[in-house]
Structure formats: structure tokens, C-alpha cells
Amino acid sequence: MKTKREGWSWLLNSRKGHYVVFVPDGRALCQRWAILGSGDFAEPTHLERCAMCERERVKRNLSGQRESR
């Protein structure tokens, strides 16, 4: 079974959900939080999301689409 290497996570002591990417270092996209271990990811329908993580995630998705064309 392949484990998910990125996603939204509720980090301890954080008031908002952060988008964490394990490659290369397990940091949130906002660079304010890091996670150690395997991570527990879920789509945060009930979480308040970190605005900076959301902006960076959208930028990553848009740049990935441009490169694939």
C-alpha cells in the first residue's frame, strides 16, 4: 500500500489546518510548521485552512499544469 506523501493536516498547537509535503523535509507550504513521522492527512472540510498554505498549494497546482502542456 502506497502512503500519501502530502495533504492537509491538523498539527498540534496549530489553530488551522496546514498543507504538509514530505518531500523533501516534511514542512508545511507556509514554512511555519514541520511534521515528524508518517503524518495523518485528510481533506479538511471542517478545518479552517492556513491561507498561506492554500495560496502556495494553488500556485504549485497551476505551475504543474503549465509544465505538463
Secondary structure, DSSP 8 states (H G I E B T S, - for coil): -----EEEE--TT-SSBEEEETTTT-EETTSS-B--SS------SSS-B-HHHHHHHHHHHHHHHHHH-
